Amino acid sequence: MSFMRPEAAAGLRRWREVLISALMTALGAHWFLTSFGLFRAMGALIVILGGVWVILAVRRARFDRGGGGAGVVTLDEGRLGYFGPETGGTLAVEALVSIRMLVDEKGRKSWYILAQDTTPLDIPVNAEGADQLFDVFSNLPGLDMKVVQAALDEPLNEEILLWHVDMRKLH
C-alpha cells in the first residue's frame, strides 16, 4: 500500500533527477558559504556542476511524456528500437537522416524517425521508454532541442520536420 496517489508518485519519478541535482547544488552552496579551504573550493565546483545538471535534468524531465502509450522504445549499443502493437523495428542511430513530429486526427503526436536504408519508425511520444530519445536527439548535429521541446509542448495541426540531413552515399 502506498501513501501517495499514483499520479503524485509518477510526477516524483519524472522529476526525481531534477530534485536530486537541486539537492546536490544546495549541498555545494552550503559548503561554499559555510566552509573554508578545500571544502569551500569543492562547494564551488559542486555548485557549478550541479547547476549544469539541474538545467539538463529539467530539459530531460520536460521531454518525458510519462509513458503509458502504445509500444516500447529501446536504445542499445547505437540501435534504436520500437516495438508496438502494429508496427516496430530497429535502426542504427548513426544512420539517421530525418526526424519529424506527426500528429493524427485526434491530436496524438508521434516521432517519425527515418534512417538510411531501413523502414522508418513511427513512435508515439508517450510510448514506454520514449524518454530515451532525448539522448539520441541531443547528440544529433544541428538539431535544436528548443524546437523539439516546442513541438512537444504546443498543439500541432500538421507534421513538422525537426531535423534532416542528406542521404549518405555508399560509393
C-alpha positions in Angstrom: 0.0 0.0 0.0 1.3 3.4 -1.0 1.0 6.6 0.9 0.9 8.6 -2.3 -1.6 8.9 -5.1 -0.3 7.1 -8.3 -0.2 10.5 -10.1 1.9 12.1 -7.4 4.3 9.1 -7.4 4.6 9.3 -11.2 5.3 13.1 -11.0 8.1 12.5 -8.5 9.6 9.8 -10.7 9.5 12.1 -13.7 11.2 15.0 -11.8 13.5 12.9 -9.5 16.6 13.8 -11.4 15.8 17.5 -11.0 15.2 17.1 -7.3 18.5 15.1 -6.8 20.5 17.7 -8.8 18.9 20.6 -6.9 19.8 18.9 -3.6 23.4 18.4 -4.7 23.6 22.0 -5.8 22.2 23.1 -2.4 24.8 21.0 -0.6 27.5 22.6 -2.7 26.2 26.0 -1.9 26.1 25.2 1.8 29.7 24.0 1.7 30.7 27.1 -0.3 29.0 29.5 2.1 29.9 27.9 5.5 33.3 26.3 4.9 36.8 27.4 4.1 39.8 25.9 2.2 39.3 22.7 0.3 35.6 22.3 1.2 34.9 25.8 0.0 36.5 25.0 -3.3 34.7 21.7 -3.6 31.5 23.5 -2.8 32.0 26.0 -5.6 32.8 23.1 -8.0 29.6 21.2 -6.9 27.5 24.3 -7.4 28.8 24.8 -10.9 28.4 21.1 -11.8 25.0 20.9 -10.0 23.7 23.9 -11.8 24.5 22.4 -15.2 23.0 19.1 -14.1 19.8 20.9 -13.0 19.4 22.5 -16.4 19.9 19.2 -18.2 17.6 17.4 -15.8 14.8 20.0 -16.3 15.2 19.6 -20.1 15.0 15.8 -19.8 12.0 15.9 -17.5 10.1 18.2 -19.8 10.8 15.9 -22.7 9.4 12.9 -20.9 5.7 12.4 -21.6 5.2 9.8 -18.8 4.9 6.6 -20.7 1.6 4.6 -20.9 1.4 4.9 -24.7 1.5 2.1 -27.2 4.7 0.2 -27.6 8.2 0.2 -26.1 11.3 2.1 -27.1 14.7 0.6 -26.6 18.2 2.0 -27.1 21.0 -0.5 -27.0 24.5 -0.1 -28.4 23.7 2.5 -31.0 20.5 0.8 -32.2 17.1 2.4 -31.6 14.2 0.1 -31.4 10.4 0.4 -31.2 8.1 -2.5 -30.6 4.5 -1.5 -30.9 1.2 -3.3 -31.2 1.0 -2.8 -35.0 4.5 -1.8 -36.2 8.1 -1.9 -35.0 11.7 -2.3 -35.9 15.2 -1.1 -35.2 17.6 1.2 -36.9 21.1 2.5 -36.4 21.3 5.9 -34.7 24.4 6.8 -36.8 22.3 6.3 -40.0 19.5 8.7 -39.0 18.6 11.1 -41.8 15.2 12.6 -40.7 13.1 13.3 -37.7 9.5 14.6 -38.0 6.7 15.2 -35.5 3.5 13.8 -36.8 0.0 14.5 -35.4 -3.1 12.4 -36.1 -6.7 13.5 -36.4 -7.2 13.1 -32.7 -4.2 15.3 -31.9 -1.9 12.5 -30.7 1.7 13.2 -31.5 4.4 10.7 -32.7 8.0 10.8 -33.8 8.6 9.7 -37.4 12.3 8.7 -37.5 13.9 7.7 -40.7 17.3 6.2 -41.2 19.1 5.4 -44.4 18.1 2.0 -46.0 15.6 1.0 -43.2 11.9 1.1 -42.5 11.0 4.3 -40.7 9.8 4.1 -37.1 6.6 5.8 -36.1 6.9 6.2 -32.3 4.2 7.7 -30.1 5.6 10.5 -27.9 4.3 8.7 -24.8 5.5 5.2 -25.6 7.2 3.4 -22.8 10.8 4.4 -22.8 10.4 7.2 -25.3 12.3 9.5 -22.9 15.5 7.8 -24.2 15.0 9.6 -27.4 16.2 12.8 -25.6 19.7 11.3 -25.5 19.6 10.4 -29.2 18.2 13.7 -30.3 20.6 15.8 -28.2 23.6 14.2 -29.9 22.5 14.9 -33.5 24.4 17.8 -35.1 22.3 20.8 -35.9 19.1 19.6 -34.1 17.8 22.5 -31.9 16.3 20.9 -28.8 14.3 24.1 -28.1 12.4 23.4 -31.4 11.9 19.8 -30.4 10.5 20.9 -27.0 8.2 23.4 -28.6 6.8 20.8 -30.9 6.1 18.6 -27.9 4.5 21.3 -25.8 2.4 23.2 -28.4 -0.7 21.8 -30.2 0.0 21.0 -33.8 -2.2 20.9 -36.9 0.3 19.4 -39.3 3.5 17.5 -39.3 6.8 19.3 -38.6 10.2 18.5 -40.0 12.6 18.8 -37.0 15.8 17.6 -38.4 17.1 16.4 -41.8 20.5 15.5 -43.4 21.2 14.4 -46.9 21.3 10.7 -47.6 24.8 9.4 -47.3 26.2 7.9 -50.5 27.8 4.5 -50.2 30.2 4.9 -53.2 
